[in-house]
Amino acid sequence: MGISSLNLETRFAERLPHGRHTLYALGIALLFLAGFVSVFLASGSHHLEIQGLQTVARVGFAKTLLLAACGVVASLLLIRFAEIALALFFLVGLVKGDPRLSSAPVDLTVLVGSIVVLGVGYRVLIKGDVLRLPQEYFLYLPLLGMMLLSLVYTPDSSAGIEKSLRFVCLTGIGIVSPFVLFRDESKVKRFLLAMAFGGLVLAINSLPMLGGNERLVSPSGLNTELGAASAVSMIVIWAMLFPRMSFLGRASLYPLLGILAVALVGSGGRFANVSALICLLIGTLFCRKLFTDLFLVGALALLALPLIWIPQASFEYLHSLIHPAQAMGTRNDLLWLGVHMFANHPFLGVGVGGFRFLSPNPLTYNYPHNLFLELGSEMGILAALAFLALAACSFREIARQLNDPHLRSNPLVPTAFLLLIYAFLDAMVSGDINDLRFMWFVFALPFVLRQLQLNSRWAELAHNAISASRVVRFRSAA
């Protein structure tokens, strides 16, 4: 009925086909695998042990035990509500660079990612949910295939292996997990609200920097991260919350938009400011009553911004948008270097992780700041076209839903469309394949919404079939 998909179902066999021999072979394989895992985790466990002992010495055994218990309870709650953990997975990178978190015993991205994986396992193994991947995900196979092949000839094998493992083990969490965690629209909304709330917290955290000489930054110290989080929060509020609210309800959220706007402008993030404005304008076209809000919010912003002590450096960065060559800066050189590598190695690329190795300055010229050029220069035309095809499929699916009047009335559909626009524009000017984890996740949103629509239709048909059978039984009894 409708769309074919990859059905990955987890089932336990009732009995082993080859008896004890299979058990022995399986046990040896697990021990062999455990040996490799222990080698990779040795340094991490040693670091965890040192940090644990330092924590006990600093705060005492009782407080450490209490903190550990609170951490376990929080982890269990996040496993139960793994869609919130998934939002934290995309947000934690914006705060883990804070010097106050330097003593964290584990990498926070790995920690939250592990919680998301446990949440997926809980849904599959305990709740019996089934992982159904859309047929469009076959487009990941050329990308992964070229990534694996390019490890053979990459000039920097250690960097290539690390980059590939990060994509498969960490970035892949955002690619696959939504098809298990988002079993109904309420979970999608809860995820988006968590993303919006996280962006608002980061914006509030940046306000004490007003009046200084430097641009506002996230706790990790980067202005682009603050701008991106603020832009995503504004898009979610504007496209998902506002269409279903009365004017007074929307007006009550204007102060939140004001805080996000201050953080967005104060970050000086040129891409984030431009893309946020584009998305808000497009979002207004889907809900005409928001034209009033757009006028009022714009007028209030023009009146309030001169009264707020936004650093002059932020306005100078934004002013460079008038001169595109100045705004691009060294990114022009990065783009042309990517074009040059792509042109000289069009079929196989230079190897995953090889761009930095072959660039004249590995610290500055680390990736092209354009995902198409990054994939093309490192893994060849096949990987680059697979990325474009996947993006085209995502846009095609969300366009189909927008053309359906019944589906367009669902605020999640325009929200997914605006996030797609934002994420794709981001991929054209910033980040590498692992920095852009949120983009890969957003590519999955249209397919998730499609599955939810199909599930609701199946439920409706099943309900109608049950009702009809009851009528038949009633008539037969009469």
N, C-alpha and C positions, 0 to 999 in steps of 0.2 A: 504494500500500500504506500506508494509515493517514492521515497528516496532510499536508495540502497546505502548501506553503511557497513563499516567494519564492526563486528560484534565480538568484543573480547570478554568472554564470560569466565569467571573464576569458579570452578567446581572441584570438589575433592573426590577422588576416585574411591569407590566402595572397597576395593581390595587391590593389592599390587599384583600385576599380571605375572611377574616372574618370582614371586616369593622372596625368600631371604637373600638371594643373589642380588636382586634389585635394591634391597635395603642396604646391603653392604656397599654396593657401588654408589648409592646415593649418599651414604654416610661418609665414604672416602672423598667424594666430590665436595661435600659440604666442609669437611675438614681442610681440604686443599684451598677452597675459597676463603675459609676463615683465616688461613695463614696469610693470604694476600691482604685481606682486610686489616688484620692486626698490624701488618707492616705499615700500611698507609695511615692507620689511626694511632700509631705509636707516639709520634710527636705531639699530636693533638691531645692524647690522654695525659702525656707528661705535662703539657701546658695546663690542662685542666686540674691536675693534681697540685701543681704549684700555686695556681690561683686559689684553689680551695683552701690550702693551708694558710695562705696569706689572708684570706677572708676570715678564717677562724681566729687567727692571731689578732686581727684588727677589730672585729665586732664581737668575738666570743662565740663559744660553741652553741649556746642556747639560741642566740639570734640567728646564727647561721642555719641551724636546724629549722627555725621558724621560717626563714626566707626560702629554704629549700622546699618546705611543705607548701608555702604559698605558690612557689613556682610550679610544683606538681599539680596543684589544684587549677592554676591558670592554664597549664598545658592541657589538662583533661577537658576544661571548658572549651578551649580553642579546637581541640580534636572534635568535640561534639558540634561546635559551630565553626566548621573548617572554612566556610566562606569568609568569615572575618579574619581567620588566620591567613587566607590567601591575600586579602587586602593588606595585611601587615607585611606579607612577603614582598609586596611591591613598594611599601613605604619604609621598611626598615633600613634600606640602603641610604636613605636620606638623613638618617640620624646616627648610624653606627660609627661614622667618622668623628663624632663628638669626642674630644679628649677625655671627658668625664666617663666615657664608656670604654676607654682603652684597656681597663683591667677586666673586661668581660672574659670569662673563662673559655667561651666558645664564640665562633663567628656567628653573629646574629642572623645573617641571611641563611646560613646553613641550619641554624636552630629552628627558625620559623619555617623554612622549607621542609625540614624533617617533620614538623608538626602537621603541615599540610599533607604530606605523604601518609602519615599515620591516619589523618582524617579520611583520606581516600580509601585506605585499607579498611578503616572502620565501616565506611559506607558499603564497600564491596563484600567484605568477608562476614561482617556482622549483620548488616541490614539487607544484604542480598541484592544490592543495586548492580546494574550491568554497565560496563564501560562501552559506549557506542560512539565510535569516531566516524565523522562524516567521510564520504567518499573523496571529498576534496583534499583530505589529508594525505592521499597518495602523493600529492605534490611535495611533501616533505621528503619522500624517498630519494629523489635526485639530489636534493640538497645534502642530506645525510650521507648519501653514497659518495658524493664528491668530497665531502669533508673527510670521510674515512680514507678515500683514495689519496687525497692530497697530503696526508700524513707521511706517505712514502717518500715524497720529494720536497717537502717543505724545508727551507734552509734553517729553520729553528724548530726542531722537533719538540723540545720541552714546552715552548710557548704554544705550539700547535696542539699538543696533547691537552694542555691545560685549558685552552680555549674550547676545544671540542668537548671535553668533559663538563665544563661549565654549561655549555649549551644543552647537552643531553641531560645532565643531572639536575641543573638549577633552572635554566630557561625553559626546559621541557616541562617543568611543573606547571607553569602558567599556560602551556599549550594544551596539555592533556587533562589536568584536574577539573576544569570547568564542566566537562561532560559527565562527571560523577557528582560533583558537589552541587551543581545548579539543577536540582530536580524539579523546582517550581520557580515561579517568578518572584516569590517572596525572598528567596535566597539570593537572586540576582540583585534585587533592590537592597538587601542588607549589605551585600558586598559593596555596591556603589555608594551607599550611605557611609560605610566605614572609610572608603577612599576619600569622600568629601570631608568627613570629620577629621581625618588625618591631615589633609591639606590645610584645614582651618587651624588646627593646633600648631602646625609649622608656621603658618602666617602670624598667629598671635605671638609665637616665640620670637619672631623676627622684629616685632614692633619696638623693643628696647633699643634697637640699632638706629632708630630714626634720630636725625640730628647729627649723625656722625659724618665722616668723610668718605667712607666706603659704602658700596652697595650692600643691600640686605642679603643675607645668605641663610641657608639651611643649617641645622646643627652640624652637618658634615663639612660646612665651610664653602659650599658651592652655591652661587647665585642661580645657576641654571636649574638646579634641583628645586629650589624654592619657587621659581617661576613656573616650572612644570606642575608641581603639586597644587599651586594656587589656580592655575588654568583648568586643571582637571576638576577641581572642586567647584569652580564657577560653572563649568559645563554641566555637571551633574545637577546642581541646584537649578540652573536655568531650564534645562531640558526635561529633567525627570520630576522635580518637585513643583515647579511653578505652574505647569499646565493644569494640574488638578487642584490648585489652591485658589481661594477667593482673593480679591485685590488686597483686602486688609491682611490676609495671611501672607501674601507675597511681600507687602510693605513691611511686615514685621521681620522679614529676613534681609531687608536692605542693609542693616548694619553689618551682617555677616559678609554680604557682597562687598561692602566698603572695606572691611578688613582684608579680604582677599585681594581687592584691587590695589590697596596700598602695598601689600607684599609683592604683588605682581609687578607694579611699576617700580617699586623700590629695588627689586632684584635686578632691574635693568636688562632682563632677558628679552632680547629682541624677538626671537622666534616665538616665545611663549606669549608675549603681548600681542603680536600680530595674529597668531593662530587663535588665541582666545577671542579676540575681537571678531575674526571671521566666523568662528563657530557660534558665537552669540547672535550674530546677524542672521546666519542661516537658520538657527534654532527659532528665531522670531518668525520666520516665514512659515514654519510648521504650526505655530500657535499665534494667530493674529492678535489676540488680546495682550500679548507681550510687547506690542509696539508702544503701549502706554508706559510699561515698565522700562523699556529701553530708553525712551525719552527722559523719564524721571531720573533713572539711574545715571544717565549721561550728564544731565544737568547738575545733579548733586555732586558728581565726580568733578566737574569743571569748577564748581564753587568751592569744594573742599580741598582739592589737591594743593592749591597755593597756600593754604593754611597749615598744611602738614609738612613737617620738616623732613621731606624725602631728600636723601643725599644728592648733591649736584652731580656726582659721578653717575648716578642712575639715569638722569636726564641726558647726560652727555652720551652714554651708550645708546639710548633710544634715539637721540638726535642723529646718530650715524646712519639710521635707516634711510635718511634722505639721500645719502651717498652709498649706494649698494656695494661699490668696490671697497669702500672703507669699512662697511659693516661686515663684509666677508673676511677681510684681513688675511691671515695666514691660511684660512680655509680654501682660498682660491688655489694656493700652492698644493694643498692636500688633495683637492679635487683633480687638479691636472696631473699630479703624481699617480692618482688612482686610474685616470684615463690612460696614462702612459703604460702602466703595468698591465692594464686590461688589454690594451691594443697589442702589446708584445707577447702576451700569453693568453690568447682569447679562449682556448679550449680547456686547458687544465688549470690556469692561474699559476701563481708563484707558490702556492701551498698555504694552508690555513695557518694564520699567525705570521706569515712571511712578509706582510707589508711593512711592519715595523723594522724587521731585520734588514730589508733592502732599502729603507728610506735613508736620506742623508742625515737625519737627526731623530734617532729612535724615541727620544723623550717628547718631542713636539709633534713629529710626523709619525704618529702611532697608528692611525687609521684614517680613511679618506673623509670621514664625517658624511658619508652618503652610503646607505646600505647596499644599493644596487652596485655601486663601484667597489665596495668592499668585497662583496660576494664574487663579483666578476674578476677582480684583480687577484684574489686569493684562491678561488675555486673554479673559475671559468664561467663560460656563458650559460651552461646548463643550470648551475646553482642560481645564477642571477635571474634567469628566466623563470625558474621555479618560484622564486620569491615574488616576481611580478604577477605570475599566474595565480598564486595564492591570494595576493592582494586583490586582483581583479575578481576572483570568485567571491571574496568577502563583500566587496562593494556591489557586485551583481546580486547577491542574496539579500543584502539590506535594501537595495533599490527595489527588488521585487516586493519586499514587505512594505516599503513606503508607498508603493503604487496600489496596495490593497487598502481601501478605506477603513476596513475593520481593523487591520493590523496597525495602520498608521495612528489610530487613536490610542494605542498603547504607548505610554511615554517611554518605555524601554527601547522602542524601535528608533525614534529620533535620537535618543541619547546614544545608542550604539553607533548610529551614523555619524554623529558629531565627534565621538571619540575615535572613530575610524579616520576621519579627516585629520584630526589633531595628530594621531599616532603616525599616519603615513607622512604628513608634512615633517614631523620630527625625524623620521627615518631618512629624509632627504637632506637634512642639514646637520644632524648631530648623532652621536652615539655609534657604538658598534653592535654586533648581533647579540651580545650579552647585556650591554647597557640598555638595550631596547626590549627588555623582557615584557614590559607592559604592552608594547606594540604587538608582539606575538600573541599575547593573551587577547587583545582587542580583536585581532583577526578571527578568533574563535567565537566571539559574541554572536554574530549573525547566525552561525550554525547552531549555537546553543538555543537561541530563540526559535529557530526553525524546529528543533526537536521538541521544545516545550509546546509549540503550536500543534505538532503532530500528536503528542501525548494527550493534549486536551481534546483533540478531535476523536482520538480512539476512545477516550473515556466517555465522551458524549455519545458516540455510536454504541458503546457497550451499555450505557444507561438506557438508550432508546430501545436496544434489543431486549433488555430485561423487562422494560415496561411493556413492550409488545408481547412478550411471552406470557406475562401475567394476564393480559387481556385475552389471549388465546385460551389459557387455562380456565379463566372465568367463564368464557363462552362455552367451553367444552363441558364444564360442570353444570351450566344452566341447561 
